Amino acid sequence: MEWTQPWAEFEVPDDDSGRVEMPPVPSDPAAVRQMFAEYPAGVAAICADIDQSAVGMVVTSLTVGASFDPPCVLVSIQRDSKTWASLSTAPRIGVSVLSENNAEEVRRLASRTGDRFDRSVLGRTVDGAVFISGARLWLECRILSAMPTGDHFVVVLEVTGASAHKTARPLIYHTGSTVSLPSSA
């Protein structure tokens, strides 16, 4: 096994204690981001209509099943995000759990410049949630809370509507790139 990051190295003790001393977490935010990228995560877009225009961003921090009654999901968003500043005012937010059908859209949706929705087919609800066509799962949500946590907000979204495309293979983010899961046949 080869570890390429200093934060990932530790020595197994020679004694029978089984106890190790973990190296400290890196202090550089880019290194922390790289460390967290070791955890495979789903890729989602959170989008809404703001002043009759689609506004959205890509997240890999979506946690589903934070609560079943009411159904809630969590997402972590950088505090200084201008996109979140707009989305946080929306009465409804669309969460599109992206699939292999959306692989080419991910970089565009994650971009800080240009038209994030260029060549995307969008769906909209009457309450202003925006969805990306071809996704695996769509959740219409409303914001319950946003708690400041370090340099991010931890946002709790209550799910008010849902639909799924069960044959679409989920898209996964891992170590800086996206891959789709193989079929479970």
N, C-alpha and C positions, 0 to 999 in steps of 0.2 A: 504494500500500500504506500503510495507516495502522497505526501502533503505538500502543497505548493504555497501555502500561506503560513506565516509564523504563528498566527493565532490558532492554527489547527494542529499544532504539534504538542505532544506531551509524551513523557516517558512512562512506561508501565514499570511500577516498582519491582525491585528484586525480591522484596519480602512478601509475606503472605497477606499483608493488610488489604491489598487491592485498592488502596487509596492513592489518588493522583492529585497533583496540584495543577490546576488549569492555568494556562497563560492568560494574562489580562486581555480584555476586549480591546481591539484597536481604537485609538482616539480619533483617527481620520475618518470623517463621514463616508468617503469613497470606499475605504476598506471595510467599514461596517456594512455598507450596501453590498459589497462583494461577498462578505461573509453570509449575509442573509440570503443571497442568491443561490446558496448551496441547498436551500430548502425548496423543493419543487412546489410550485403554486399554480393555481388556475389563473387565467387571465380574463379580466372583466372590463367592460366599458361602463362608466356611469355617465348618463346623459339626460339633458332636459331641454325643453324649449324655453329660451330666455329672450324676451322681446321678439318673438317670432323667428328666432334663429336657433339652430341646434348648437348646444354647448356640451362638451364632454371631455372625458379623460380616460386613460387606461389605468387600471389598478391591478396589483397582484396580491394585495393584502385583504381581499374579501374573505370573510369567515361566515359561512352559512350555518344556520341552526343555533345562533346565539340564544334564541328563545323559540319555543314552539307555540306558546300561548301568551301573548300574541306572537306570530311568526316574525322573527327579526334576524337581520344580518348585521355584521360589523364591517367597517372599512376604515383604514388608516390613511390619512391624507396630510401632506405637508402643509404646515400653517401658512407659509408664504405663497401658496398656490393661488394665482389669479383666477384660474378656472373654478376652483372650489369656492372662491369668494362669490362668483356668479351662481354656481349650482346651489349653494346654501340658501338662496332666496327662492328657489323653485318649490311650488306646492307638491309636486311629484317628481321623482327621479326614476329613470329607467336604468336597471342593472341588466346588462347583457353579458352572460357568461359565454365567452367566445369559444368558437370551435375551429377545427381545421379549415372550415369554409372562410374564416376571417383572417387566416395567417398573413396574407399580404396587406391587410388593413392595419395590423397592430402598430407598426412603426409610424404610419401616418396618424393614427389616433393618439399615439404617445408624443407626437411632435409638439414643440412649443411654437412652431411657425407654420405658416401655410394653412390650407383648408384641411382640417382633420377629417372631414367627411367627404372629401373628393372621391367619387366613384363608389361611395357606400350607399346601400339602399336602406332607408330609415323607415321605421314605423313610429307612429305617435299615438298617444292616448288622448282622450278629451281633456284630461287634467294636466297635460304637458310633459309626461314622461316620453323619452325618446329611446328607441331600441334599434340595434344593429341587426339587419337581416342576416340569416344564416347561423346565428348563435345557437348554442346548445340549450340555454335556459334564459328566460326573460322574467324579471321580477319588477313589478311596479311598486315603488316604495315612497314613504314619506319620512322625513327626518324626525326622529324622536329626541336625539340629543347629540351634542358634539362636545367632547371633553378634551381640553388641552392636555397633551401628554408629550413632554419634551418638545421637539421641533415639529410635532404632528398633532392632528386632532384624531381622536378615536370617535368615529361617528356610528351611531346606532340608527339603523333604518328599519322601520316597520314595513313588512311586505303586505301590500293591499291587493295585489293581483299577480297572477303567474301563468306562464305557458312554457312548454318545453318542446324541443325538436330532438326526440330521444335517439334518433339514428345518427345525429351529428357527433363526430368524435371530438372530445374536449381538447382544448389547446392548453398546454402547460408551459410555464416559464421556469427555466432552470439554467443556472450559471450563465446568464446573459443572453440566452436565446430561447426561442419557442419551438416546441415540438408537439405533435398530436399523439394522443394515446392510441395504441393499437385497438382494433375491434375486439370485443369480448365475445367471440363466437365459439 
